[in-house]
Amino acid sequence: MADITWEEAFCGEGASCYRIGVDGEGRSYIAVAGQEAAYLSDTADALRQMIRDIKAGKADHLLAD
């Protein structure tokens, strides 16, 4: 397993908690809190772009009830 530095969990009300982490080689990681061994990994640049896109509303359609 990579040497990942995990941030505190991001939790929604009544929802799963997610953690974001980085390693010393420029990779980023996302995992469900408590299940960090089963992570999704990509470059730090890809994580930055995903966050920008989410903030710009490009994933809002996933929130529709």
N, C-alpha and C positions, 0 to 999 in steps of 0.2 A: 504494500500500500504506500502511496506517496506521503511525504511529510506535509500534511495539510494543516494550515492555521484556520480554524473555523471561527466565524463571527457568531455573536449571540443569535439565537433563533428569532425569526420573524414569524409572528403568529397572528392569525386572524381570529376574530371572535367566533368560537365554536368550530374552528377549522384546524387543519393540519398546520404544523409549524415547519418552516423550511430554514435551512442553514446554508450560507454561502461561505466558501473558503477559497484560499489561494495557496499555492506552493512557491517555493523559491525559484522555480523555473518558468514562471509566467503563465501557469495554467490556472483556470478557475474551476470551482466545483460547486454543485448544488445538490443537496440531499434533504430528505425528510428528517427532521430532528429525531434522534434516537436510532436512525438507520444510516449513519454516515458511511458505513462500509459499502453501501449500494448507491454510489453517487453518479451524477452526470458530469462529464468533464469537457472543457473546451479551452480556448485561449482566453486570456484576460480581455483582449480586444473584443472577442465575441460576446463576453458577458457585458461589457460596457455598452455595446450596441443593442443587446437585448433589453437592458434597462432603459436606454434612451427610447427604444421603440415602444416599450410598455408605457412609459411616461407620456409619450406622444399619442397614446390611445389606440395603437395598432393591435392590441389584444383585447380591447373592450368587448368585442363580440363573444369572447369566452365567458364573460360575466353575466350574460343574459340568462334570465330564469326561464 
